Amino acid sequence: MAIIILLVGLYAGRFAINPSDLLSAMQKLPSVLIDLMMTGQVSEELTQQERIILLIRLPRLLTALIVGAGLAVSGAVYQGVFRNPLVSPDILGVASGCMFGAAMGLILPGSSWFTVQLLAFVCGLSAACVAMFMARKFGSNSILLMLMTGIIIGSIFGSGLTMLKALADPYGELPAIVFWLMGSLSASSWSTVAQLAVPVVIGYGLIHSLRYRLNVLCLGDQQSRSLGIEPAKLRLVLIIISSFIVASCVATVGQVAWIGLVVPHMVRTFAGANNMRVIPLSTAIGAIFLLLADSVARSSFTMEIPIGIVTSLVGAPLFAFLLFRFRQGGTY
């Protein structure tokens, strides 16, 4: 399914691509990747169509796959850890921290795109760490207290973001901040794919190996201890891994709403609450969902619209439908 959508995405766009161009580009893909790794440049022999496929559309589509998978699997973990199917990955303030860091990078004089991404990543992880530290400092590891500290930290970073928007240059910096907050894959490249693939793949591998323990954790702390699992430590490990994935994704492409909430929620409606199935299914469906959304964002209108708008327009009604279905007798 993902392969078919990927091929369709390579064709979709305002610049027409022929099947022969696609076949020729795929044959040259290994040599292009080797050139990029060795010299950072590509051969002058590539045609315009091959450059569009190999240097623009393919890395963008792969970025969409990785980000969709990362946000969806993080949402599934958060919902399992907090035992609530209505929890999203930004519950600990990770997304708010990333947005604040990116806005700060965009208004700093002389900052590069790498600086923006680095500040977004650092602030996103810092938000989650501060929320967890506050929960421990208050003398409890309860899920409710961690949720409350996450809301506090998210609100603080949200206020900071508003202040930065008020201080930004309204003709240059403010539009850049607003556009980044809506989420976009337009700046994707092979370096983007590489820097995202490492944390997402490693993070998913760790989460995949802990699926059974996450099932036990969902039974409650007392049952977890009776089965030899320390719930506080396992909860902390899973939250750190998931927050790391979310921070990596949001710091790279901006805020992409609803995927971490809707996709795992949807998977639970037809696959049940068993995380042995929910984790891999959420990952696959999240990747396909964002891949489809990106194809719509760049092909449906004369101008490209931010990916966050598409995911919100699709995710919100879909989430409402899932809630209605559950109310009428559906199960998770």
C-alpha positions as CSV (number, residue, x, y, z in Angstrom):
1,M,0.0,0.0,0.0
2,A,2.7,2.5,1.0
3,I,4.7,1.6,-2.1
4,I,1.8,2.3,-4.4
5,I,1.1,5.6,-2.7
6,L,4.8,6.5,-2.9
7,L,4.8,5.8,-6.7
8,V,1.6,7.9,-7.1
9,G,3.2,10.7,-5.1
10,L,6.3,10.7,-7.4
11,Y,3.9,11.3,-10.3
12,A,1.7,13.9,-8.5
13,G,2.6,17.5,-8.9
14,R,2.5,20.5,-11.1
15,F,5.5,19.3,-13.2
16,A,4.5,16.3,-15.4
17,I,6.6,13.1,-15.1
18,N,6.6,10.3,-17.6
19,P,7.0,6.6,-16.6
20,S,10.3,6.5,-18.6
21,D,11.6,9.4,-16.5
22,L,10.7,7.6,-13.3
23,L,12.3,4.3,-14.4
24,S,15.5,6.1,-15.4
25,A,15.6,8.1,-12.2
26,M,15.2,4.9,-10.0
27,Q,18.1,3.3,-11.9
28,K,20.3,6.2,-11.1
29,L,19.2,6.5,-7.5
30,P,22.1,4.4,-6.0
31,S,24.8,6.4,-7.8
32,V,23.1,9.7,-6.8
33,L,23.1,8.7,-3.1
34,I,26.7,7.6,-3.3
35,D,27.6,11.0,-4.9
36,L,25.7,12.9,-2.2
37,M,27.4,10.9,0.6
38,M,30.9,11.3,-0.9
39,T,30.9,14.8,-2.4
40,G,27.6,16.4,-1.4
41,Q,26.9,17.1,-5.1
42,V,25.1,15.2,-7.9
43,S,26.1,14.5,-11.5
44,E,25.5,17.1,-14.1
45,E,24.2,14.4,-16.4
46,L,20.8,14.2,-14.6
47,T,17.9,15.5,-16.6
48,Q,15.4,18.1,-15.2
49,Q,12.8,15.4,-14.6
50,E,15.3,13.1,-12.9
51,R,16.4,15.9,-10.6
52,I,12.8,16.6,-9.7
53,I,12.2,13.0,-8.8
54,L,15.5,12.2,-7.0
55,L,16.3,15.5,-5.3
56,I,12.8,17.0,-4.6
57,R,9.9,14.5,-4.6
58,L,11.5,11.3,-3.4
59,P,13.2,12.8,-0.3
60,R,10.0,14.8,0.5
61,L,7.9,11.6,0.3
62,L,10.3,9.7,2.4
63,T,10.3,12.5,5.0
64,A,6.5,12.3,5.1
65,L,6.7,8.6,5.7
66,I,9.2,8.9,8.5
67,V,7.4,11.9,10.2
68,G,4.0,10.2,9.9
69,A,5.3,7.0,11.4
70,G,7.2,8.7,14.2
71,L,4.3,10.9,15.3
72,A,1.8,8.0,15.1
73,V,4.0,5.5,17.1
74,S,4.7,8.2,19.7
75,G,1.0,8.9,20.1
76,A,0.3,5.1,20.5
77,V,3.0,5.0,23.3
78,Y,1.6,8.1,25.1
79,Q,-1.9,6.7,25.0
80,G,-0.7,3.4,26.4
81,V,1.5,4.9,29.1
82,F,-1.2,7.3,30.3
83,R,-4.0,4.7,29.7
84,N,-6.1,7.2,27.8
85,P,-6.9,7.0,24.1
86,L,-7.5,10.8,24.0
87,V,-3.8,11.7,24.9
88,S,-1.6,13.2,22.1
89,P,2.2,13.3,21.9
90,D,2.3,17.0,22.9
91,I,0.7,16.4,26.3
92,L,4.0,17.0,28.0
93,G,4.7,20.2,26.2
94,V,7.1,18.8,23.6
95,A,5.4,20.5,20.6
96,S,5.1,23.8,22.5
97,G,8.8,23.6,23.4
98,C,9.7,22.9,19.8
99,M,7.6,25.8,18.5
100,F,9.2,28.2,21.0
101,G,12.7,27.1,20.1
102,A,12.1,27.4,16.4
103,A,10.6,30.9,16.8
104,M,13.6,31.9,18.9
105,G,15.9,30.6,16.2
106,L,14.0,32.5,13.5
107,I,14.3,35.9,15.2
108,L,17.9,35.5,16.2
109,P,20.2,37.6,14.0
110,G,22.4,35.5,11.7
111,S,20.8,32.1,12.6
112,S,20.7,29.3,10.0
113,W,18.1,26.7,9.4
114,F,20.2,24.3,11.3
115,T,20.2,26.6,14.3
116,V,16.4,26.8,14.1
117,Q,16.1,23.0,14.1
118,L,18.6,22.6,16.9
119,L,16.9,25.1,19.2
120,A,13.5,23.5,18.4
121,F,14.8,20.1,19.3
122,V,16.5,21.2,22.5
123,C,13.6,23.2,23.7
124,G,11.1,20.3,22.9
125,L,13.1,17.8,24.9
126,S,13.7,20.3,27.7
127,A,9.9,20.8,28.0
128,A,9.3,17.1,28.5
129,C,12.2,16.8,30.9
130,V,11.1,19.7,33.0
131,A,7.5,18.3,33.1
132,M,8.7,14.9,34.3
133,F,11.2,16.6,36.8
134,M,8.4,18.7,38.3
135,A,6.2,15.6,38.7
136,R,9.0,13.8,40.6
137,K,9.8,16.9,42.7
138,F,6.1,17.1,43.8
139,G,6.7,13.6,45.4
140,S,4.5,11.5,43.1
141,N,4.9,9.6,39.9
142,S,1.2,9.5,39.2
143,I,-0.1,9.8,35.7
144,L,-2.4,12.6,36.6
145,L,0.3,14.7,38.1
146,M,2.5,14.2,35.1
147,L,-0.3,15.3,32.8
148,M,-0.8,18.4,34.9
149,T,2.8,19.4,34.9
150,G,2.8,18.9,31.1
151,I,0.0,21.3,30.7
152,I,1.8,23.8,32.9
153,I,5.0,23.6,30.9
154,G,3.1,23.7,27.6
155,S,1.3,26.8,28.7
156,I,4.6,28.5,29.7
157,F,6.3,27.7,26.4
158,G,3.1,28.8,24.6
159,S,3.2,32.2,26.3
160,G,6.9,32.5,25.4
161,L,6.0,31.8,21.8
162,T,3.3,34.5,21.8
163,M,5.8,37.0,23.2
164,L,8.3,36.1,20.5
165,K,5.7,36.6,17.8
166,A,4.9,40.0,19.3
167,L,8.6,41.0,19.2
168,A,9.2,39.7,15.7
169,D,9.5,41.8,12.6
170,P,6.0,41.8,11.1
171,Y,7.3,41.9,7.6
172,G,10.0,39.2,7.7
173,E,10.3,37.2,10.9
174,L,6.6,36.9,11.9
175,P,5.5,35.4,8.5
176,A,8.4,32.9,8.8
177,I,7.3,31.9,12.3
178,V,3.6,31.6,11.3
179,F,4.5,29.5,8.2
180,W,6.8,27.2,10.3
181,L,4.0,26.7,12.9
182,M,1.7,25.4,10.2
183,G,4.1,22.6,9.3
184,S,5.7,22.1,5.9
185,L,7.7,19.5,4.0
186,S,8.8,21.8,1.3
187,A,12.4,22.1,2.6
188,S,12.9,18.3,2.7
189,S,16.1,16.9,1.3
190,W,18.2,13.8,1.6
191,S,19.9,15.3,4.6
192,T,16.5,15.7,6.2
193,V,15.7,12.1,5.5
194,A,19.0,11.0,7.1
195,Q,18.7,13.2,10.2
196,L,15.1,12.0,10.8
197,A,15.6,8.3,10.0
198,V,18.2,7.8,12.7
199,P,16.1,8.8,15.8
200,V,12.8,7.5,14.4
201,V,14.1,4.1,13.4
202,I,16.1,3.6,16.6
203,G,13.2,4.9,18.7
204,Y,10.7,2.6,16.9
205,G,13.1,-0.4,17.4
206,L,13.2,0.3,21.2
207,I,9.4,0.8,21.4
208,H,8.8,-2.3,19.3
209,S,10.9,-4.4,21.7
210,L,8.9,-3.0,24.7
211,R,5.4,-3.6,23.3
212,Y,4.7,-6.5,25.7
213,R,5.9,-4.5,28.7
214,L,3.7,-1.6,27.6
215,N,0.7,-4.0,27.6
216,V,1.6,-5.0,31.2
217,L,2.0,-1.3,32.2
218,C,-1.6,-0.7,30.9
219,L,-2.9,-3.1,33.5
220,G,-1.9,-0.8,36.3
221,D,1.1,-0.3,38.6
222,Q,0.2,-3.1,41.1
223,Q,-0.2,-5.7,38.4
224,S,3.0,-4.5,36.7
225,R,5.0,-5.0,39.9
226,S,3.5,-8.4,40.5
227,L,4.9,-9.4,37.0
228,G,8.4,-8.1,37.8
229,I,8.2,-4.8,36.0
230,E,8.9,-1.5,37.7
231,P,6.2,0.8,36.3
232,A,7.8,4.2,37.1
233,K,11.1,3.3,35.3
234,L,9.4,1.8,32.3
235,R,7.0,4.8,32.1
236,L,10.0,7.1,32.2
237,V,11.9,5.2,29.5
238,L,8.9,5.1,27.1
239,I,8.2,8.8,27.6
240,I,11.8,9.7,26.9
241,I,11.9,7.7,23.7
242,S,8.6,9.0,22.5
243,S,9.4,12.6,23.3
244,F,12.8,12.2,21.5
245,I,11.0,11.0,18.4
246,V,8.4,13.8,18.6
247,A,11.0,16.5,19.1
248,S,13.0,15.2,16.1
249,C,9.9,15.3,13.8
250,V,8.5,18.7,15.0
251,A,11.9,20.3,15.0
252,T,12.4,19.3,11.3
253,V,9.1,19.9,9.6
254,G,7.1,22.1,12.1
255,Q,3.9,21.2,13.8
256,V,1.8,18.5,12.1
257,A,-1.4,18.2,14.1
258,W,-3.7,15.3,14.8
259,I,-1.6,12.4,13.5
260,G,-0.4,11.3,17.0
261,L,-3.9,11.5,18.3
262,V,-6.2,10.3,15.5
263,V,-4.1,7.4,14.0
264,P,-3.5,5.4,17.2
265,H,-7.1,6.1,18.3
266,M,-8.4,4.8,14.9
267,V,-6.2,1.7,15.1
268,R,-7.7,0.8,18.5
269,T,-11.2,0.9,17.1
270,F,-10.5,-2.0,14.8
271,A,-7.5,-3.8,16.3
272,G,-8.3,-3.5,20.0
273,A,-6.0,-2.3,22.8
274,N,-3.3,-4.9,22.4
275,N,-0.1,-2.9,21.9
276,M,1.5,-5.9,20.1
277,R,-0.7,-4.9,17.2
278,V,-1.3,-1.2,17.9
279,I,2.3,-0.2,17.7
280,P,3.2,-1.6,14.3
281,L,-0.2,-0.8,12.8
282,S,-0.1,2.8,14.1
283,T,3.3,3.2,12.6
284,A,2.3,2.0,9.2
285,I,-1.0,3.9,9.0
286,G,0.6,7.1,10.3
287,A,3.2,6.9,7.5
288,I,0.5,6.4,4.8
289,F,-1.7,9.1,6.3
290,L,0.9,11.8,6.1
291,L,2.1,10.6,2.7
292,L,-1.5,11.0,1.4
293,A,-1.9,14.4,3.1
294,D,1.3,15.7,1.6
295,S,0.2,14.6,-1.9
296,V,-3.0,16.5,-1.4
297,A,-1.2,19.6,0.0
298,R,1.1,20.0,-3.0
299,S,-1.2,18.8,-5.8
300,S,-4.7,19.9,-5.1
301,F,-4.3,23.7,-5.5
302,T,-2.4,26.1,-7.7
303,M,-0.2,26.9,-4.7
304,E,1.2,24.5,-2.0
305,I,-0.6,24.7,1.3
306,P,1.0,23.8,4.6
307,I,0.7,20.1,5.6
308,G,-0.6,21.0,9.0
309,I,-3.7,22.5,7.5
310,V,-4.5,19.3,5.5
311,T,-4.0,17.0,8.5
312,S,-6.2,19.3,10.6
313,L,-9.0,19.4,8.0
314,V,-8.9,15.6,7.7
315,G,-8.0,14.6,11.3
316,A,-10.6,16.7,13.1
317,P,-13.7,15.3,11.3
318,L,-12.2,11.8,11.4
319,F,-11.7,12.1,15.2
320,A,-15.2,13.3,15.6
321,F,-16.5,10.3,13.6
322,L,-14.4,7.9,15.8
323,L,-15.8,9.5,19.0
324,F,-19.4,9.2,17.6
325,R,-18.8,5.6,16.6
326,F,-17.5,4.8,20.1
327,R,-20.5,6.5,21.7
328,Q,-22.8,4.3,19.6
329,G,-21.1,1.1,20.8
330,G,-17.7,0.9,19.2
331,T,-14.8,-0.5,21.2
332,Y,-11.1,0.3,21.5
